[in-house]
Amino acid sequence: MPEPLYCAIAVVDIEGFGKRNDTDQGTLRRDLHAALAEALGAEGVDWSALDPKDTGDGAILRIPASVPKTAITRALSWKLHTALVRRCLAEVPVEEMRVRVALHGGEITEDEIGLRGTDLNTASRLVDAQQLRDVLAAAARSHVAVIVSDAWYRAVVRHGYEGIAAESFAPVRISIKELRETAWVTVPGLSTPPGLPPFEPDQAPSAPTGVAPAGSAAQAPAAPGSRSLVIHGPVQEVTQGDKNIKNIYGGFGPNAAVR
């Protein structure tokens, strides 16, 4: 019997994939793999060595434990955002593509049928969580919404490593099928993810020292009929109480969203 192997797990889903015709679906699948390869390559990860599993409307990536989780976090948030923005700047108009990303780590077994494992189930539940769908829907001008497991947040995000804005992650309680846990959501380019309900933890979340869990910020609606190939104005300023928040949609780095 095959032995389980520890790896980082990334599950990526394309929003609204089933609403596209077959030709557009084929284009989106190719473009997603190209964007993932570009994003991971920017962090020095060899796409050809990953053996990605296509899921029809997305992909499952098993990334070796030798690849730093910090690099994976940057690649599949900021760098993926950058790759998808660059795709929209092509001379030829492209079909809209916005994606949800889940990051987790754990044991996966591959047998003659395919991949299996509780940790893979966890990552798949996270990417399908209604809260993540709601965030991407509310972030109408963004290309990527990311959810990470609490274990990933504790190990990587909360420490504030270079290129990872811990304060832009907000906690959310996930309850879907067998999964019951706190996860953390972020939208590259926004100082806080929109569209989340108030957080009601079973216990206090492990926020980084001196950083309060992020809430929801207002966001201007997208123009009727707009497509992602249009890059909207770069800065939106929102007043919350005595704070002025800048949301930068077209940013190309973790400092694009600032308080």
Secondary structure, 3 states (H helix, E strand, C coil): CCCCEEEEEEEEEECCHHHCCHHHHHHHHHHHHHHHHHHHHCCCCCHHHCCCEECCCEEEEEEECCCCHHHHHHHHHHHHHHHHHHHHCCCCCCCCCCEEEEEEEEEEEECCCCEECHHHHHHHHHHCCHHHHHHHHHCCCCCEEEEEEHHHHHHCHHHCCCCCCHHHCEEEEEEECCEEEEEEEECCCCCCCCCCCCCCCCCCCCCCCCCCCCCCCCCCCCCCCCCCCCCCCCEEEEEECCEEEEEECCCCCHHHCEC
